[in-house]
Amino acid sequence: MKFNKVVYHIAFWLLAYLFWIFIFRNGTLVLTHAITIQFCYLVFISANYYLNTLYAIPYLLNKKQYIKFGLVFLTGILITALLRVPVSAWVTVHLFNMNARFNAVSVFADSFVNILFWVLCILGAQMVIEKMRAQVYIEQIEKEKATNELNFLRAQFNPHFLFNSINSIYAHIDKSNKDARDMLLVFSEMLRYQLYECNVEQIDLNREINYIRNYIAIQKGRIDEEVNVSFYADNINGQAFVAPLLFIAFVENAFKYVGFNEGRINKVDISLKQEEEKLIFKVYNTKDSFAGRDEHSSGLGIANTKRRLEILYPEKHKLDITDSGDSFEINLVLQNV
């Protein structure tokens, strides 16, 4: 993505350079003179463009610091116009071999007007394009929201009926089968958490940890004893909040694809720790190196979680996924939690 951006910027400035040479060159100048003059303008105009797009607009204009933005914007134009005066003088004497009287005031005035005009044009065009893109993105999000709401309504069921059914099943399980009865109770608690507690934007991290523990407890009753399962949640101070059900897709993926290889240790290691305002979540599982992964089924949950992270934690998360063939590892860091 970064490489594509660099190519895009290089192509844009190259086209702008050619445009200025062949459209706006003075008829009294030869082509080599026009190339030199327009290249100087290109350097100063692009310097102002990146000053504004990388600093002035995101850190001043977007934060409604209009006076500071205006001062930075005009200062950049003024400095580059002043710098063009000695550059123009040197080019005129040493490259063009013209000993005519050099008018520094006129060069400065022309430079200031030209640089100001083209920086305004380029920034204005960029802001219009970004606004159009934002509008398209908003419309896409609205469509996705409507579709998700419709799917949610279609998938709704009566939770009271479900819990009554669970209670009926629990009553019919023989009392001697303690493991099955306990597993059903854990499942009931997980379901209650999903239905009644997850309808919020942020939830206590300890509640999320408890949900993960319950899920692991159920999975331990299903998987082979040859799989070692560990879960550590250290240094959680009880004051952290996260989006509900944010980690579970990674945990589900680990148990779904854990390997059952004979002759070596098969394991699922899950850890969650807090460092100041940062959460570090890791999931590691061994897998069958010869078994192909079902990309469609395994990728959907993780893809959805990636999308949630982009929406809920923009520029505040880092997700690394490593598939080494015989193991799969997730490293997620959340900032300002």
Secondary structure, DSSP 8 states (H G I E B T S, - for coil): -HHHHHHHHHHHHHHHHHHHHHHH--TTS-HHHHHHHHHHHHHHHHHHHHHIIIIIIIIIITTT-HHHHHHHHHHHHHHHHHHHHHHHHHIIIIIS---S---HHHHHHHHHHHHHHHHHHHHHHHHHHHHHHHHHHHHHHHHHHHHHHHHHHHH---HHHHHHHHHHHHHHS-TT-HHHHHHHHHHHHHHHIIIII-SSS-EEHHHHHHHHHHHHHHHHTTS-TTEEEEEEEES--S--EE-TTSSHHHHHHHHHH----TTS-EEEEEEEEEETTEEEEEEEEE--TTS---HHHHHHHHHHHHHHHHHHSTTSEEEEEEE-SSEEEEEEEEE--
